[in-house]
Amino acid sequence: MKKLLSLLLILFFVITTIPMNTAFAYDGGLLNGKIMNRGNGLDITQATQTLITDNNESTSIGLNASAIPMVWYKFDSPVSVSSYKVKSTAGIALTLYDANKKVLYTTSPDYPGNIGTAYSVTPTDAVTYVSFNTLLTDPTKTNTVYEVDIFSTDIAPKPPEAPLNLEANGGNAQVLLNWKTTSEANSYNIKRSLTLGGPYTMIVSNVTKTTYTDTAVNNGITYYYIVTAISANGESKNSNESSATPIAPIESGRAILTVKLITDLEKEFDLSMEEINSFLEWYDARDAGTGPSKFAINKDNNIKGPFSKRTEFVIFDKILTFSVDEYSAE
């Protein structure tokens, strides 16, 4: 019995004293098993293989603040980052870059890095380059780094912002659209409705400019438009809605333009059809929120008094209604 007890004690001693590697499970770690690059800046100087991404605390690399202070990795496409873990003998700063090597986020954990702690980060955009830069008070010393990894957020990368200042202007069997450029957008989708507020139907996609002429319209019908921006991260929210009514121009003759103001005062103007069309185009553009607030009408055809020119201005927000009565100039 004593021999058996002694044998068990020996086996226990042997088992508990055998050196074992400590492995760390990085479920969802984006750098797990990746080959990191080591150097000074985001340029390849020496591959670290997977010594600090192999989930093995017993393997490591050395970083020197004055010579080779950084390890980094470049993803093929942008990723989102929510936290990271580090095991090192000195402080490690995490820096996140976009595809143009612009810094999106940088920070440093407690000193030294503790692999049991997940440090949260809050970058504003998806990242492409990830670097870990050593922090040493004495640049002649070496920071031993055992493990690093980053973890993805559940929030998808942000789509581009919605286009701004969409304007629609009606012409003869066409509507001209224009809007402001949206940062991050690769292209735009244009959607149309016959009803204020939608629902909208896609009429064209992959528009790379900030203007578009819709020719699949009929004169006399009001169309409502919105535009969305597209990037690799998805589709933006809708732009503002803008509407326009295509109108066929009146080619010849003359007409009496009667404008009734909000004061109930009526104004009559004897105009050519070219002038009538100019008035209609101005009114539609102003109704869509573009163009000047007033329209100049030439009254030279009925000059009274010692004037070389007479011009009357009609103010958009003073107009209640107006009518156009054509007549033959013969």
C-alpha positions in Angstrom: 0.0 0.0 0.0 2.9 2.4 0.9 4.5 1.5 -2.5 1.3 2.3 -4.4 0.9 5.6 -2.5 4.5 6.5 -3.3 4.0 5.8 -7.0 0.9 8.0 -7.2 2.7 10.8 -5.5 5.6 10.5 -8.0 3.2 10.5 -10.9 1.4 13.6 -9.5 4.7 15.4 -9.1 5.8 14.5 -12.7 2.5 15.6 -14.3 2.3 18.9 -12.4 5.9 19.8 -13.2 5.9 19.1 -16.9 6.1 22.5 -18.7 3.0 23.2 -20.8 2.2 25.9 -23.3 -0.6 28.2 -22.2 -3.1 28.6 -25.1 -5.6 31.4 -25.4 -8.8 31.0 -27.4 -9.5 34.0 -29.5 -13.0 33.3 -30.7 -13.6 35.7 -33.5 -10.1 37.2 -33.4 -9.4 38.8 -36.8 -5.6 38.3 -36.6 -5.7 34.7 -35.3 -3.0 32.9 -37.4 -2.3 35.9 -39.6 1.3 36.7 -40.6 2.1 40.1 -39.0 4.7 42.5 -40.5 7.4 44.1 -38.3 9.1 47.4 -39.0 9.1 51.1 -38.5 6.0 52.5 -40.2 3.5 50.7 -42.5 6.1 49.2 -44.7 7.2 45.5 -44.8 10.7 45.0 -43.3 10.4 41.6 -41.6 7.6 39.1 -41.3 6.9 37.9 -37.8 5.2 34.7 -39.1 2.5 33.9 -36.6 4.5 34.1 -33.4 2.2 36.7 -31.8 -1.0 35.4 -33.3 -0.7 31.7 -32.6 -2.6 31.7 -29.3 0.6 30.5 -27.6 1.9 32.6 -24.8 5.3 30.9 -24.8 6.2 32.3 -28.3 7.1 35.9 -28.8 8.9 38.6 -30.7 10.9 41.6 -29.5 10.2 45.2 -30.4 12.6 48.0 -29.8 11.4 51.6 -29.6 14.4 53.1 -31.3 14.7 50.5 -34.2 11.7 48.3 -34.9 8.8 49.5 -32.8 5.8 48.3 -34.7 4.0 45.2 -35.9 1.1 45.6 -38.4 -1.3 43.9 -40.7 -3.2 45.0 -43.8 -6.7 43.5 -44.5 -7.8 43.0 -48.1 -11.0 44.9 -47.4 -12.1 47.2 -44.5 -13.2 45.6 -41.2 -14.9 47.0 -38.1 -13.1 46.8 -34.8 -14.6 46.9 -31.3 -11.9 45.6 -29.0 -8.4 44.1 -28.8 -6.2 42.0 -26.4 -2.4 42.2 -25.8 0.2 40.2 -23.9 3.5 42.1 -23.6 6.1 43.1 -21.1 5.7 46.8 -21.9 2.9 49.0 -23.1 1.4 48.6 -26.6 -0.5 51.2 -28.5 -3.2 50.1 -31.0 -3.5 52.3 -34.1 -6.2 51.8 -36.8 -5.8 53.3 -40.3 -8.0 53.5 -43.4 -6.9 52.4 -46.9 -5.0 55.7 -47.4 -3.0 55.2 -44.2 -4.9 57.9 -42.4 -5.2 57.4 -38.7 -8.7 56.6 -37.6 -8.1 55.7 -34.0 -5.1 55.3 -31.6 -4.8 54.4 -28.0 -2.7 52.5 -25.5 -3.7 49.9 -22.8 -2.5 49.5 -19.3 1.2 48.9 -18.8 2.2 46.2 -19.4 -0.5 44.6 -21.7 -2.6 42.0 -20.1 -3.9 39.3 -22.3 -6.8 38.6 -20.0 -8.2 42.1 -20.5 -10.2 43.1 -23.6 -9.6 46.8 -24.3 -12.6 48.5 -26.0 -12.1 50.9 -28.9 -14.5 53.1 -30.7 -13.3 53.9 -34.2 -15.7 55.9 -36.3 -15.0 54.0 -39.6 -14.0 50.6 -40.8 -10.3 50.1 -40.9 -7.8 48.5 -43.3 -4.4 48.8 -41.5 -4.0 47.6 -37.9 -0.7 48.3 -36.0 0.6 47.7 -32.5 3.3 50.2 -31.6 5.5 49.5 -28.5 5.7 52.0 -25.7 9.0 52.1 -23.8 10.4 54.7 -21.4 13.9 53.5 -22.2 14.3 53.1 -26.1 17.4 50.9 -25.6 15.3 48.2 -24.1 13.2 45.6 -25.9 9.5 45.0 -25.4 8.6 41.3 -25.5 5.3 40.8 -27.2 3.6 37.4 -26.8 0.1 37.7 -28.3 -2.1 40.4 -30.0 -5.5 40.3 -31.6 -8.5 42.5 -32.5 -12.2 41.7 -32.5 -14.9 42.8 -34.8 -17.9 44.8 -33.8 -21.4 43.5 -34.6 -22.2 46.8 -36.1 -21.8 46.8 -39.9 -19.6 49.5 -41.5 -21.4 52.7 -42.0 -23.0 53.4 -45.5 -22.4 56.8 -47.0 -24.3 59.9 -46.0 -27.5 60.7 -47.9 -27.1 63.1 -50.8 -28.0 66.8 -50.1 -29.8 69.5 -52.0 -31.5 67.4 -54.7 -33.1 69.8 -57.2 -35.6 68.8 -60.0 -36.4 71.1 -62.9 -38.9 70.4 -65.6 -38.4 71.0 -69.3 -40.0 69.7 -72.5 -40.6 66.0 -71.9 -37.7 65.8 -69.4 -36.7 66.5 -65.8 -33.2 67.7 -65.0 -31.9 66.5 -61.6 -28.8 67.7 -59.7 -27.5 67.2 -56.2 -24.4 67.7 -54.1 -21.5 65.2 -54.1 -21.6 62.7 -51.2 -18.3 61.7 -49.5 -17.5 58.0 -49.7 -20.1 57.5 -52.5 -19.1 55.4 -55.5 -22.4 55.9 -57.4 -26.0 57.0 -57.0 -29.4 55.4 -57.4 -32.3 57.6 -58.6 -35.9 56.7 -57.6 -39.2 58.3 -58.7 -42.8 58.4 -57.7 -46.1 59.9 -58.9 -47.1 60.4 -55.3 -45.7 62.9 -52.8 -43.6 61.0 -50.3 -43.4 57.8 -52.3 -43.4 54.8 -52.6 -40.5 55.3 -55.1 -39.4 53.1 -58.0 -35.8 52.8 -59.1 -35.4 54.4 -62.5 -31.6 54.2 -62.9 -28.6 52.9 -60.8 -24.9 53.2 -60.9 -25.0 56.9 -61.8 -21.4 58.3 -61.2 -22.2 62.0 -61.8 -24.3 64.3 -59.7 -26.7 65.2 -62.5 -29.2 63.1 -64.4 -31.8 63.9 -67.1 -35.0 61.8 -66.9 -36.5 61.6 -70.3 -39.0 58.9 -69.6 -41.6 61.4 -68.5 -44.8 63.0 -69.9 -45.6 66.7 -70.1 -48.1 68.0 -67.6 -47.5 65.2 -65.0 -45.7 66.0 -61.7 -42.9 63.6 -60.7 -41.3 63.2 -57.3 -37.7 62.2 -56.9 -35.2 61.0 -54.3 -31.5 60.0 -54.7 -29.4 57.5 -52.6 -25.6 57.1 -52.4 -23.9 53.8 -52.9 -20.5 52.6 -51.5 -18.9 49.3 -50.6 -20.6 49.6 -47.2 -24.2 49.8 -48.6 -26.8 52.3 -49.6 -27.5 55.6 -47.8 -30.7 57.0 -46.6 -32.9 58.9 -49.0 -32.0 62.5 -50.0 -34.6 65.2 -49.7 -37.5 64.8 -52.1 -37.8 67.2 -55.1 -40.5 67.4 -57.7 -41.0 68.9 -61.2 -43.6 69.0 -63.9 -42.4 68.7 -67.6 -44.2 71.3 -69.8 -44.2 71.6 -73.6 -43.1 75.0 -74.7 -45.6 77.3 -76.6 -43.9 78.0 -79.9 -45.6 81.1 -81.3 -48.2 83.8 -80.8 -48.8 86.0 -77.8 -50.7 85.6 -74.5 -52.1 87.6 -71.6 -50.4 86.6 -68.4 -52.8 87.3 -65.5 -51.1 87.1 -62.1 -53.3 87.2 -59.0 -51.4 88.3 -55.9 -52.1 87.2 -52.3 -53.5 90.7 -51.7 -56.2 89.9 -54.4 -54.7 92.4 -56.7 -54.5 91.2 -60.3 -51.8 92.1 -62.8 -52.0 91.6 -66.6 -49.1 91.4 -68.9 -49.2 91.2 -72.7 -46.2 88.9 -73.5 -44.7 86.9 -76.4 -44.8 83.1 -76.0 -41.1 83.1 -75.5 -41.6 85.4 -72.5 -44.4 83.2 -71.3 -42.2 80.1 -71.4 -39.5 81.9 -69.5 -42.0 82.8 -66.8 -43.2 79.2 -66.5 -39.6 77.8 -66.3 -38.8 80.4 -63.6 -42.0 79.6 -61.6 -41.3 75.8 -61.7 -37.7 76.2 -60.7 -38.6 78.6 -57.8 -41.4 76.2 -56.7 -38.7 73.5 -56.5 -36.6 75.8 -54.3 -34.1 77.0 -56.9 -33.6 80.2 -58.9 -34.2 83.9 -58.0 -37.2 85.0 -55.9 -38.4 87.5 -58.5 -39.1 87.5 -62.2 -38.5 90.5 -64.4 -41.2 91.4 -67.0 -40.5 93.8 -69.9 -43.3 96.3 -70.4 -41.7 98.1 -73.4 -44.7 97.3 -75.6 -46.8 99.8 -73.7 -44.4 102.5 -72.6 -46.1 105.5 -71.2 -44.1 108.6 -70.2 -40.5 109.6 -70.9 -39.0 106.2 -70.2 -36.5 104.3 -72.3 -37.3 101.0 -70.6 -40.0 99.7 -68.2 -39.6 96.5 -66.1 -42.0 95.1 -63.5 -40.9 92.5 -61.1 -43.2 89.7 -59.9 -42.3 88.2 -56.5 -42.7 84.4 -56.2 -44.1 84.3 -52.6 -46.6 87.0 -53.5 -48.3 85.0 -56.2 -51.6 83.3 -55.4 -52.6 82.1 -58.9 -51.8 82.9 -62.5 -53.3 82.2 -65.9 -52.2 82.3 -69.5 -54.6 83.3 -72.3 -53.2 82.8 -75.8 -54.3 84.9 -78.7 -53.3 85.4 -82.3 -51.0 88.3 -83.0 -52.4 88.8 -86.6 
